[in-house]
Each structure stands twice: as C-alpha cells, then as structure tokens.
Amino acid sequence: MPAPGEHKTVQARILAYAQEIGWLYVPRAEAEKRRGFDTDGTTPEDRVRLASLYFGDLLHSQVVEFNPKYKEAEGALVGEFQRLNADIAGNRDFLTYLRNQGKFFCAEEDRELDLTVIDYGDGGRPREKWRNVYEVTEEFYFHNGHYGTREEQNKKAKILLFGNKILSHTRIGHV
C-alpha cells in the first residue's frame, strides 16, 4: 500500500469538503483549458507559460453582473491583476479588490465607481440564491514570467481560496 501523500492527506479532503458545502469541482483538464494552457507544451512549464491564474470568462461575467456599468473588455481585469507586483504591496492591492474597494472608470458618469468582485451577502442566502460562483480544483502550475512552478508558491492565488469565491480559480493544498 503506497504511503499517503499530499493529495490524499490534504487536497482530497479539501476537495470533498468544498463539494459538500456546495462548491463545484472543476477537473484539472477543464481548469487548464479554461486558464488557457498550451496543449502542445511538452513540460508543465511550457504548457503554463502563457496561461492565466484566473478563469477570465467567469471573472468577467461575474464582474459585469455585479457592476452593470462596467464596460471594459473581457481580459482587462485579469490583465490588471496579473500586473500587480508579487510582493507585499501587490498583495495589499489585490486585497483591495477582494474587499470590493477597487475602482473602474465609468465613461457614462465621467467618474470612478467602486468595483464589486464578490457579493458578501451569500452567507445569508440559501444555495440556490447564491450570486457568486464557487469552484474548486486541484493545485495547478503557474508561470511567473521566468519559471514555471506549482501554484502553491504564488501568494495571490492562495488568497483566492479564502477571500474570493468568484474569481476564477480556487487552489487547494498547501495553504
């Protein structure tokens, strides 16, 4: 009998728990497709080189639903998130978005408006009335521009597990 590994002792349990409380499990192959992995890459590093940390289509649709005056193109917010620094200042900036304190320019009103990315009211609603999309998948690879690594080394994606229920991708494992 093989010795228990990280997947059995940590990831499988969190995946099961997330599904028990109503989160949708996204298989790794589907998650990689939605993040834009290069299927022709020979190594995980090659496949993830141009991939996103986020499910951009889901992020965009949720942001548009929560912010009807948001008119940016799909991918604009993902690009903004990817440009955040990978340091304490970038984490603080990302947390601003998770707290719904980010801004977007509304040309119609000629001013900045608050950007809602999470509806924090779901806790008081029955599951069938949740406005956020809750998805969970196994850990994934990430490319930081220089190296491909397992996601666990990326702090922004870790924040998603606990703080962001709608942003495209929640990673489980080392937290």
N, C-alpha and C positions, 0 to 999 in steps of 0.2 A: 504494500500500500504506500503510495507516494506521500511524502511529508506535506503537511498543509503549507500552502504558500500565501502570498499576499492576496491573491484573487479570492481564495476560499475563506480566509480568515477576516478579510476586511471588505473587499469590493462586493463579493456575492451577497453578503449580509446587508450592506447598504442598498444594493440594487433591490433586494427583496423588500426591505423596509420601505423604500421610496415607492415601490409599486403598491404596497399595502395601503399607503396613505393617499393613493390616487394619482401618483406621477406616472407618466407614460415612459416605458422603457424604449429607447432607440437603439437598435442593434448597431454594433460598431461599423459594419459595412454601410448602413444607411447614414450614420453620423459622418463618416468620411466623405460620402458622396455629397451630403448637404454642406459640408465645410469646404468642398472644392479640392479634395485630394487629387493628385495626378496619378491616374491608374497605370500609367506607363513607367512610373518610377520603380527602380529595382530595390531600393532600400527604403525603410520608413522615412529617413531624412529626405530622400529625393521626392517621395510621394507628398510630403507635407510642406515642401519648400514654399509654395505659393498659396497654401491653404489658409483659411481664416480660423480664428479661435471660436467664431460665432456662427450660428445658423442665421446668416444675414437676411434671408427671406422672412423668417419668423420674427426677427428683431424689427425689421422694417414694418411688417404688417401690424405688429402689436403697438409700435410707436405711433403709427398713423391712426390706429383705433383709439388710443388714449389721447392723442393730440390731433384733432381733425384739421387744424390749421398748419400742421407740419407738411411741407411740400418738397422737402429735399428728396433727391433721387435715392433709390434703393442702393445701399452700399455706402452712402455718405456717413452715416453714424458709425458703421463698422470701421471705416477709414479713420474717423476721428478717434475711436477707441484704440485702434492699432498704433496711432501716432503718440499716444500717451507714453511718457517715459516709464521705463521699467525700474523705478526707484520709489522712494517714499513719497516724493511729490506726485508721481504718476498714480500711485495708489490712492493718495488723497483726492486727486482729480477724479479718478474712477468712482470713488466713494460718493463724491458729489452727485454723480449721475444716479447711483443706486439710491440715494436719498431723494431723488426727483428734484434736485436743485440745479441740474444742467439747464442750459438755455438754448433756444433756437430763434433765428430771426424770422418774424412774420412780416412779409412784404405788404400784405393786405392791411395790417395795422401800423406798419412802419415802426415796429418796436420789437424788442426781445420778449419772448414768453418762456415760462418755465416748461421744461421738457419732462413729461411723465414717462418713465420706462417700466414702472412697477405699480400695480394697484394694490396697495397695502390693506385694502378692505376685504380681501379674500378670506381672511381668518374668521370673519363673522358670517360668511356665506356658506350655504350648502354646496357641495362639489359641483352640482350641475349648473350653478350660477357663478362659478369662478370666472374671472376675466383674464387672469394670467394663464399662460401655458406652462405646465410643469413637466419637464422632461429630464431624464437621467440616462447616462450611458457610461460605459466603461472608460477607463483612462484612455487618453489619446496622445498622439505625438504632436509636437509643436515646433515650429522653426522660428528662431529669434532673429533671423537675418544673417547669422553666422553659422549656427549649429542647429541640428535637429535634436530635440530632446523629448523625453516623456513629459507630459504636461505638468506633472507634479512640481516641476521646477519653476512654473510660471505662477506668480502670486495673484495676478489679476483673475485668472481662470479659477483659482481656488476660492476667491471671494464670491464667485458666481454660485457656488454650491450653497452658501449660507445666505447671501444677500439678494440674489437676483433670481427670481423664479421665472422670468420670461426671457431673459437673454438666452440666446440660442442654445447654449451648451452647458450642462452641469456635469462636472467631472467628479467621480468618486475615487476613493483610495486614500493616499497619504494626505491628511488634512492637518 
